[in-house]
Amino acid sequence: MVASSVLGFPRIGANREVKKAVEAYWAGKLSADELTKVAAEVKKTSWTSLKERGVDLIPSGDFSLYDHVLDHSAAFNVIPKRYLGHNLSPLDVYFAMGRGRQADGVDVPASEMKKWFDSNYHFVVPEFSEETDFKLLFNKAVEEFNEAKAAGVSTRPVVLGPPITLLPKLLPIYKQLLGDLKAAGAEWVQVDEPFLVLDAASNLEKQFAIAYSELAPVSPKILLTTYYGRLDSNLKFVAKLPVAGLHIDLDRAPGQLDEVIAAVKPTNLVLSLGLVSGRNIWKTDIEAAVKLGQKTVEAIGTDRVIIATSSSLLHTPVTLAAENKLTAEQKDWFAFALEKASEVSTIAAVISGSQDAKVASAYEANKTSIAKRREFERTSDDAVRKRVAAITPDMLNRKSPFAVRKEIQKQKLNLPKFPTTTIGSFPQTKEIRTARAKLGKKEITEEEYNEFIKKEIESVVRFQEKTGLDLLVHGEPERNDMVQYFGERLHGFVFTQNGWVQSYGSRYVRPPILVSDVSRPGPITVEWSKYAQSVTTKPMKGMLTGPVTILNWSFPRADVSREVQCKQLALALRDEVIDLEKGGISAVQVDEPALREGLPLRKADWAEYLGWALPSFKLATAGVTDALQTHSHFCYSDFDDIFTSIQDLDADVISIEASKSDMKLLNTFKHYGYSNQIGPGVYDIHSPRVPGEQEIKDRVAAMLAILPADLLFINPDCGLKTRGWKETETSLVNLVNAARWARQTYA
């Protein structure tokens, strides 16, 4: 019989219970024991829900209060010295590593965050040093395996694979961890190795062989789990590793199946097929998935095949059950995490020859749903398609080179040396969220809401004037999310009520869903930006989210290429940028924080992606006069790989995350140079910690050791939406004072 499997499950709770509990703990409103109880209930609900849907191999150990890599760091004693010696509990040390801490005499910044793969999920980067004393402080995998067993659910524990470059120090600890799991009664363990879909893994064949030859004898049966891409040439050595099973992602890399079957057929490896996407919300075409599963069964046998999700379901919302505002037609298109679990079970049952009437009914219902979606996909907006087809190379370039534009903009904007600005958003207070909710419930009128937003905008403008910022923003009080807000005002999207997905820590987003051709029915931000400009004499910066980021932070269509979708978005935004300039706005920021994130994992695929991603940004921003200063923002990724591509965007000013990575990004600028204006972030906004004035001065000085003084902007790492007003005010006052110091010091 073919088994069914889920690689991981959303850990947020169906009603965001974990977010609410974690933030209540941070605020001192919930005890550690109460937080643990909430977490335990969410885990139990997830395990039992998967069991009820017929999943055979249920994950445990994948839950986290903040980040699963951070969990691993804490468990293996990878705790930098700065977090120790403050008399903090282990839980508070853990959260200090994730988000920093500035309370009770403790002042420590957060650890670096990074997007290692091609999703919007932020990992907390472990900090290794010669002084790191690796040891197993606790065995989370065993604890949760036993916790699930006590709840009546048998699970397959999930463990991150060992960092290959640290094998001599870590192998004994991994042996202890896996040996304890075996002693606890675990039959299988899922060892996640997504690194194996990267080019860099090809040089580490020997190290992987050493690692698993030592781990396999002491461990439960190991399912080596790859996802987010294809194994390619790494398959040659992976298929020889002494493990019991191999998982492959057939959602992101369906073309690898034949090669993988050929490689594992002579072995005893069990093959786990990732046929149900862990990365999107579209229903699986079960008939097509069954064919791939049957093909594999015919090649290697029923007992060697598992039907699984392609990756953890971390990247999907929990369930469709609470979605009451989608139309019946729309709801029938989608499957969230729990629905995907049912799909996995159905596919496995069909391949196993099940005669269960419920299985047959689910199979036929899926065929009907897929046929209806395909029929909808055949419709299109001819005007949008024709406009995309009419794009010319001239539409991608500004009228003059940057050197010319810079002088024109200098005269118009009249900014001082080292101009200060922010990335766009200001704190979203309880009052703002309450007003938005009241509008949604029709408890206040549109006119009343607009008056409230105008007062918020004016308050933010006055604050910036008082603080001394140079290039102002309107603060974005009217926006729920930087992608959702635009999607709601464009044709081609639908939205969920409860489709939350974790981005990092307690930060969740509700990605819009692209369902049809995209167009702009009318101006989106123009009136708010015009109003903000009308209440100040200082220059105002319009704020937009870029086409690549809107695409990457939405659930895209599966029936047309991402290139087509991105160009449609770019044309809609091009109209908005042009209208902002016509409305008297002299600078426009088009944010692309997801540009690097969307880069394919294999270098061989980069040119194709960059070949439409870069032109899409340029298409959105190049339709204006030389006098309009264009900005863009990037964060939380390694930019060395695409630095020349960022230069090719030809934005007049880029702002970029730098402080959280301890200013390492400056080495990139030192190596490549940068010709346009740049604002490396001087402090981390994802932490409540307030940077001191001297700290910001030191960072500015480090920047000026590498960057030309006439190109430097001074700004935070990212938007201030998630921060409180008290910390925002103090931080920005320190930032402005540091800029004034720089003007005097580097005059």
ZAMARGU-4260 file (C-alpha; in steps of 0.2 Angstrom, whole numbers, plus 5000, padded with zeros to 4 digits):
<rodrens>
0) 5000/5000/5000 | 5006/5017/4995 | 5008/5029/5011 | 5004/5047/5012 | 5014/5060/5020
5) 5015/5079/5025 | 5032/5086/5027 | 5027/5100/5039 | 5012/5110/5044 | 5009/5129/5048
10) 5013/5133/5066 | 5003/5149/5068 | 4986/5141/5073 | 4970/5142/5063 | 4966/5158/5071
15) 4983/5165/5074 | 4984/5159/5092 | 5003/5157/5092 | 5005/5175/5086 | 4993/5182/5099
20) 5001/5172/5113 | 5019/5176/5109 | 5015/5194/5107 | 5006/5194/5124 | 5021/5186/5132
25) 5032/5199/5125 | 5020/5212/5132 | 5021/5204/5150 | 5002/5199/5148 | 5005/5180/5147
30) 5016/5169/5157 | 5029/5157/5150 | 5018/5142/5156 | 5002/5150/5148 | 5012/5152/5131
35) 5018/5134/5132 | 5000/5128/5134 | 4994/5138/5119 | 5008/5130/5109 | 5004/5113/5115
40) 4986/5115/5110 | 4990/5121/5092 | 5002/5106/5090 | 4989/5094/5096 | 4976/5101/5085
45) 4988/5100/5070 | 4993/5082/5073 | 4975/5076/5076 | 4968/5086/5061 | 4981/5077/5049
50) 4977/5060/5057 | 4958/5063/5054 | 4962/5067/5035 | 4970/5050/5033 | 4989/5056/5032
55) 5000/5041/5037 | 5016/5050/5040 | 5013/5065/5051 | 5027/5077/5055 | 5032/5082/5073
60) 5046/5093/5078 | 5042/5106/5065 | 5033/5118/5077 | 5041/5134/5082 | 5037/5149/5092
65) 5048/5160/5081 | 5059/5151/5068 | 5064/5132/5067 | 5083/5137/5063 | 5083/5148/5079
70) 5076/5132/5088 | 5091/5122/5082 | 5103/5135/5087 | 5096/5136/5105 | 5095/5117/5106
75) 5114/5115/5100 | 5120/5129/5112 | 5124/5140/5097 | 5121/5156/5108 | 5132/5171/5105
80) 5140/5178/5121 | 5130/5194/5120 | 5114/5185/5125 | 5122/5177/5140 | 5126/5183/5158
85) 5110/5194/5159 | 5100/5182/5171 | 5087/5179/5157 | 5077/5163/5156 | 5081/5151/5141
90) 5065/5157/5133 | 5070/5175/5135 | 5087/5171/5128 | 5079/5163/5113 | 5067/5178/5109
95) 5082/5190/5112 | 5091/5181/5098 | 5076/5182/5087 | 5071/5200/5090 | 5084/5208/5101
100) 5080/5215/5119 | 5081/5232/5127 | 5074/5231/5144 | 5079/5229/5162 | 5097/5234/5159
105) 5099/5222/5144 | 5103/5230/5127 | 5107/5217/5114 | 5103/5218/5095 | 5094/5203/5086
110) 5103/5190/5076 | 5104/5192/5057 | 5089/5186/5047 | 5091/5179/5029 | 5080/5172/5015
115) 5091/5157/5010 | 5079/5150/4997 | 5066/5158/4986 | 5052/5162/4998 | 5046/5176/5009
120) 5051/5166/5024 | 5065/5174/5035 | 5077/5162/5044 | 5087/5168/5059 | 5105/5165/5055
125) 5115/5154/5067 | 5132/5163/5073 | 5146/5151/5074 | 5163/5155/5081 | 5178/5146/5088
130) 5171/5149/5105 | 5155/5140/5101 | 5153/5125/5113 | 5142/5113/5104 | 5131/5102/5115
135) 5113/5096/5115 | 5104/5107/5128 | 5087/5099/5124 | 5080/5087/5111 | 5065/5095/5104
140) 5063/5081/5091 | 5061/5068/5105 | 5050/5080/5116 | 5037/5083/5102 | 5037/5065/5097
145) 5033/5060/5114 | 5020/5074/5116 | 5011/5068/5100 | 5012/5050/5106 | 5003/5056/5122
150) 4990/5064/5111 | 4987/5047/5102 | 4996/5052/5086 | 5011/5042/5079 | 5023/5054/5070
155) 5038/5055/5060 | 5050/5068/5068 | 5058/5082/5058 | 5076/5087/5060 | 5087/5099/5050
160) 5102/5091/5042 | 5119/5095/5050 | 5129/5110/5044 | 5141/5100/5033 | 5155/5113/5036
165) 5155/5109/5054 | 5154/5090/5054 | 5168/5086/5066 | 5160/5096/5080 | 5142/5092/5076
170) 5142/5073/5071 | 5143/5067/5089 | 5128/5078/5094 | 5118/5073/5079 | 5121/5055/5084
175) 5115/5058/5102 | 5099/5067/5095 | 5095/5053/5082 | 5100/5039/5094 | 5088/5047/5107
180) 5074/5047/5094 | 5077/5029/5090 | 5076/5024/5109 | 5060/5034/5110 | 5052/5023/5097
185) 5053/5033/5081 | 5053/5022/5066 | 5057/5036/5054 | 5065/5053/5055 | 5064/5066/5041
190) 5080/5075/5039 | 5078/5091/5029 | 5092/5094/5017 | 5085/5108/5005 | 5104/5113/5003
195) 5105/5098/4991 | 5095/5107/4977 | 5108/5121/4977 | 5124/5121/4965 | 5135/5123/4981
200) 5131/5105/4987 | 5140/5098/4972 | 5157/5101/4980 | 5152/5092/4996 | 5149/5074/4991
205) 5163/5067/5002 | 5156/5076/5018 | 5138/5071/5015 | 5144/5053/5013 | 5154/5054/5030
210) 5139/5062/5039 | 5126/5049/5034 | 5137/5034/5035 | 5139/5039/5053 | 5122/5044/5057
215) 5112/5030/5048 | 5117/5016/5060 | 5112/5025/5076 | 5096/5033/5069 | 5078/5028/5065
220) 5076/5026/5046 | 5081/5042/5038 | 5071/5050/5025 | 5083/5062/5016 | 5071/5077/5012
225) 5075/5089/4997 | 5063/5102/4991 | 5061/5119/4983 | 5070/5113/4967 | 5079/5099/4958
230) 5094/5088/4963 | 5102/5089/4946 | 5120/5082/4946 | 5119/5080/4965 | 5108/5065/4962
235) 5123/5055/4958 | 5130/5055/4975 | 5113/5057/4985 | 5106/5041/4978 | 5121/5032/4985
240) 5120/5039/5003 | 5116/5026/5016 | 5098/5032/5020 | 5082/5023/5019 | 5072/5035/5009
245) 5073/5051/4998 | 5060/5064/4995 | 5060/5075/4979 | 5050/5090/4975 | 5039/5087/4959
250) 5030/5103/4961 | 5044/5114/4958 | 5054/5102/4948 | 5043/5089/4940 | 5056/5085/4926
255) 5067/5076/4938 | 5056/5061/4941 | 5063/5050/4927 | 5081/5053/4932 | 5077/5050/4950
260) 5068/5034/4947 | 5082/5027/4936 | 5095/5032/4950 | 5085/5024/4965 | 5078/5008/4955
265) 5094/4998/4959 | 5094/5003/4977 | 5082/4999/4991 | 5078/5018/4994 | 5060/5022/4997
270) 5055/5037/4986 | 5044/5051/4993 | 5035/5060/4979 | 5031/5079/4982 | 5016/5079/4971
275) 5005/5091/4981 | 5012/5109/4982 | 5018/5116/4998 | 5020/5133/4990 | 5004/5137/4982
280) 4985/5137/4986 | 4978/5129/4970 | 4970/5113/4970 | 4981/5098/4965 | 4976/5090/4948
285) 4974/5073/4956 | 4972/5064/4940 | 4989/5070/4934 | 4997/5067/4951 | 4990/5049/4951
290) 4998/5046/4934 | 5015/5051/4941 | 5013/5040/4956 | 5008/5025/4946 | 5022/5027/4935
295) 5034/5027/4950 | 5025/5012/4957 | 5027/5002/4941 | 5045/5006/4941 | 5050/5002/4960
300) 5035/4994/4968 | 5021/5000/4980 | 5030/4997/4996 | 5044/5009/4990 | 5033/5024/4986
305) 5026/5038/4997 | 5014/5052/4991 | 5018/5068/5000 | 5018/5087/5000 | 5032/5095/4990
310) 5038/5104/5005 | 5032/5109/5022 | 5015/5117/5021 | 5023/5131/5031 | 5020/5143/5016
315) 5001/5140/5015 | 4987/5146/5026 | 4979/5133/5038 | 4962/5130/5030 | 4949/5136/5019
320) 4935/5132/5031 | 4934/5150/5038 | 4934/5158/5021 | 4916/5165/5019 | 4918/5179/5007
325) 4926/5170/4992 | 4912/5165/4980 | 4908/5147/4978 | 4917/5147/4961 | 4933/5154/4969
330) 4933/5143/4984 | 4932/5128/4973 | 4949/5133/4965 | 4959/5132/4981 | 4967/5120/4993
335) 4975/5126/5009 | 4986/5116/5021 | 4972/5105/5028 | 4964/5103/5011 | 4981/5098/5004
340) 4983/5085/5017 | 4966/5077/5011 | 4973/5078/4993 | 4989/5068/4998 | 4978/5055/5006
345) 4966/5054/4991 | 4981/5052/4979 | 4989/5038/4989 | 4972/5029/4991 | 4969/5030/4972
350) 4986/5023/4968 | 4984/5009/4981 | 4968/5004/4972 | 4956/5009/4986 | 4937/5004/4984
355) 4932/5017/4997 | 4917/5027/4990 | 4923/5043/4999 | 4939/5041/4990 | 4931/5039/4973
360) 4919/5054/4977 | 4934/5065/4981 | 4943/5060/4965 | 4928/5064/4954 | 4925/5080/4963
365) 4943/5085/4960 | 4941/5082/4941 | 4926/5093/4941 | 4935/5107/4950 | 4950/5106/4939
370) 4939/5106/4923 | 4930/5122/4929 | 4946/5131/4933 | 4953/5127/4916 | 4937/5134/4908
375) 4939/5150/4918 | 4958/5151/4913 | 4953/5152/4895 | 4945/5169/4898 | 4957/5184/4896
380) 4957/5203/4895 | 4961/5207/4877 | 4966/5225/4881 | 4979/5219/4894 | 4986/5206/4883
385) 4988/5218/4868 | 4996/5231/4879 | 5009/5218/4885 | 5012/5213/4867 | 5015/5232/4863
390) 5029/5234/4875 | 5045/5241/4866 | 5063/5243/4872 | 5061/5262/4873 | 5048/5260/4887
395) 5061/5253/4898 | 5074/5267/4899 | 5074/5284/4907 | 5076/5299/4895 | 5093/5304/4901
400) 5107/5295/4911 | 5109/5296/4930 | 5122/5309/4930 | 5110/5321/4920 | 5095/5317/4931
405) 5105/5319/4947 | 5108/5337/4943 | 5090/5341/4938 | 5084/5332/4954 | 5096/5341/4965
410) 5089/5358/4959 | 5071/5353/4961 | 5072/5343/4978 | 5085/5355/4986 | 5090/5341/4998
415) 5105/5344/5010 | 5121/5333/5010 | 5117/5316/5017 | 5098/5318/5015 | 5088/5308/5028
420) 5072/5299/5024 | 5062/5283/5029 | 5057/5268/5019 | 5039/5273/5019 | 5028/5266/5033
425) 5025/5273/5050 | 5018/5264/5065 | 5001/5256/5062 | 4993/5260/5079 | 4978/5251/5087
430) 4967/5266/5082 | 4972/5264/5063 | 4968/5246/5064 | 4951/5249/5073 | 4946/5263/5060
435) 4950/5251/5046 | 4940/5237/5054 | 4925/5249/5057 | 4925/5254/5039 | 4925/5235/5034
440) 4910/5232/5046 | 4902/5248/5039 | 4901/5255/5056 | 4909/5272/5049 | 4906/5279/5032
445) 4920/5281/5018 | 4920/5299/5021 | 4923/5297/5040 | 4937/5285/5037 | 4945/5296/5024
450) 4945/5311/5037 | 4953/5300/5050 | 4966/5295/5037 | 4970/5313/5033 | 4972/5317/5051
455) 4984/5303/5053 | 4994/5308/5037 | 4995/5326/5043 | 5001/5320/5060 | 5015/5309/5052
460) 5020/5324/5041 | 5021/5336/5056 | 5031/5323/5066 | 5044/5321/5051 | 5045/5340/5050
465) 5048/5342/5069 | 5061/5328/5069 | 5070/5336/5054 | 5069/5323/5041 | 5072/5329/5023
470) 5063/5319/5011 | 5046/5315/5019 | 5033/5301/5016 | 5014/5300/5020 | 5016/5286/5032
475) 5004/5274/5024 | 4991/5273/5037 | 4978/5268/5024 | 4987/5252/5020 | 4984/5235/5027
480) 4999/5227/5019 | 5011/5233/5006 | 5005/5220/4993 | 4987/5217/4998 | 4983/5235/4997
485) 4988/5236/4979 | 4980/5220/4975 | 4964/5226/4982 | 4964/5240/4970 | 4969/5231/4954
490) 4958/5219/4943 | 4964/5201/4943 | 4966/5197/4962 | 4955/5189/4975 | 4958/5190/4994
495) 4956/5179/5009 | 4949/5183/5026 | 4960/5171/5036 | 4974/5166/5024 | 4988/5170/5035
500) 5006/5164/5031 | 5021/5166/5042 | 5035/5178/5036 | 5046/5179/5052 | 5043/5177/5070
505) 5026/5184/5074 | 5024/5193/5058 | 5011/5185/5046 | 5005/5191/5030 | 4989/5187/5019
510) 4996/5185/5001 | 4984/5190/4988 | 4979/5177/4975 | 4982/5181/4956 | 4967/5173/4947
515) 4966/5183/4930 | 4974/5197/4920 | 4979/5212/4929 | 4974/5230/4926 | 4973/5247/4935
520) 4955/5253/4935 | 4961/5270/4942 | 4974/5279/4953 | 4978/5270/4969 | 4989/5281/4980
525) 4989/5298/4971 | 4976/5307/4981 | 4984/5302/4998 | 5001/5307/4992 | 4994/5324/4985
530) 4986/5327/5001 | 5002/5324/5011 | 5012/5336/4999 | 4998/5349/5001 | 5002/5350/5020
535) 5021/5353/5019 | 5033/5363/5009 | 5046/5349/5010 | 5047/5336/4996 | 5035/5321/4998
540) 5040/5304/4992 | 5026/5293/4984 | 5026/5275/4990 | 5023/5260/4978 | 5026/5241/4979
545) 5036/5235/4964 | 5029/5222/4951 | 5042/5208/4955 | 5038/5210/4974 | 5019/5210/4971
550) 5021/5194/4961 | 5033/5185/4973 | 5022/5190/4988 | 5006/5184/4980 | 5000/5167/4976
555) 5003/5168/4957 | 4993/5160/4943 | 4998/5143/4937 | 4991/5144/4920 | 5002/5158/4913
560) 5020/5162/4915 | 5026/5173/4929 | 5034/5184/4916 | 5017/5188/4909 | 5010/5192/4926
565) 5024/5203/4931 | 5023/5213/4915 | 5005/5216/4918 | 5008/5222/4935 | 5022/5233/4929
570) 5011/5242/4916 | 4998/5245/4930 | 5011/5253/4941 | 5019/5263/4927 | 5002/5272/4925
575) 5002/5275/4944 | 5020/5282/4944 | 5016/5294/4929 | 5000/5300/4938 | 5010/5303/4954
580) 5022/5315/4945 | 5007/5324/4937 | 5000/5326/4954 | 5015/5336/4960 | 5025/5322/4968
585) 5044/5324/4965 | 5050/5307/4971 | 5043/5290/4970 | 5049/5274/4979 | 5045/5258/4970
590) 5050/5244/4982 | 5057/5228/4977 | 5062/5218/4992 | 5058/5202/4984 | 5069/5204/4969
595) 5083/5193/4976 | 5071/5182/4984 | 5063/5177/4967 | 5080/5172/4960 | 5080/5154/4955
600) 5090/5142/4966 | 5101/5135/4951 | 5112/5148/4943 | 5108/5140/4926 | 5090/5148/4928
605) 5095/5165/4933 | 5096/5173/4916 | 5078/5168/4911 | 5072/5176/4928 | 5082/5192/4927
610) 5077/5193/4909 | 5060/5198/4914 | 5061/5204/4932 | 5073/5218/4929 | 5064/5225/4913
615) 5047/5224/4923 | 5054/5236/4936 | 5061/5248/4923 | 5045/5247/4914 | 5036/5253/4929
620) 5048/5267/4933 | 5054/5274/4916 | 5039/5283/4910 | 5042/5299/4919 | 5053/5315/4917
625) 5071/5317/4922 | 5065/5328/4937 | 5056/5313/4946 | 5068/5305/4958 | 5065/5286/4958
630) 5069/5276/4973 | 5069/5257/4977 | 5071/5247/4992 | 5079/5229/4995 | 5081/5219/5011
635) 5086/5202/5019 | 5096/5193/5006 | 5113/5191/4999 | 5115/5204/4986 | 5132/5199/4979
640) 5125/5187/4967 | 5114/5201/4958 | 5123/5217/4963 | 5126/5221/4944 | 5107/5218/4941
645) 5103/5230/4955 | 5114/5243/4946 | 5105/5239/4930 | 5088/5244/4937 | 5094/5262/4936
650) 5085/5269/4951 | 5091/5286/4956 | 5092/5280/4974 | 5091/5263/4982 | 5089/5259/5001
655) 5095/5243/5007 | 5096/5233/5023 | 5113/5233/5030 | 5113/5235/5049 | 5106/5218/5053
660) 5120/5209/5044 | 5132/5220/5054 | 5136/5231/5039 | 5143/5216/5029 | 5134/5223/5014
665) 5147/5237/5013 | 5160/5225/5007 | 5149/5222/4991 | 5149/5240/4987 | 5168/5241/4990
670) 5170/5227/4978 | 5158/5232/4964 | 5156/5251/4967 | 5140/5260/4964 | 5136/5274/4953
675) 5119/5280/4959 | 5113/5286/4976 | 5112/5274/4990 | 5105/5272/5008 | 5112/5257/5017
680) 5100/5255/5032 | 5108/5262/5048 | 5097/5253/5061 | 5086/5237/5062 | 5067/5240/5062
685) 5062/5222/5065 | 5068/5224/5083 | 5060/5235/5096 | 5078/5240/5102 | 5082/5258/5100
690) 5099/5262/5092 | 5110/5275/5101 | 5115/5291/5092 | 5134/5286/5093 | 5129/5268/5086
695) 5122/5277/5070 | 5136/5289/5069 | 5148/5274/5069 | 5138/5266/5055 | 5138/5282/5044
700) 5157/5283/5046 | 5159/5265/5041 | 5148/5269/5025 | 5158/5285/5021 | 5174/5275/5022
705) 5168/5266/5006 | 5154/5276/4998 | 5156/5293/4990 | 5149/5307/5001 | 5138/5314/4987
710) 5129/5298/4985 | 5124/5293/5003 | 5106/5294/5010 | 5103/5290/5028 | 5088/5279/5032
715) 5082/5264/5043 | 5083/5247/5036 | 5065/5245/5032 | 5048/5252/5035 | 5042/5257/5053
720) 5024/5249/5052 | 5027/5236/5065 | 5036/5247/5078 | 5028/5258/5092 | 5028/5277/5091
725) 5040/5279/5106 | 5054/5269/5099 | 5051/5276/5082 | 5053/5294/5088 | 5069/5291/5098
730) 5077/5281/5084 | 5073/5294/5071 | 5079/5308/5082 | 5095/5299/5084 | 5096/5296/5065
735) 5093/5314/5061 | 5106/5320/5074 | 5119/5307/5066 | 5116/5315/5049 | 5119/5333/5056
740) 5135/5327/5063 | 5140/5319/5047 | 5137/5336/5038 | 5148/5345/5050 | 5161/5331/5051
745) 5162/5328/5032 | 5160/5345/5026
</rodrens>
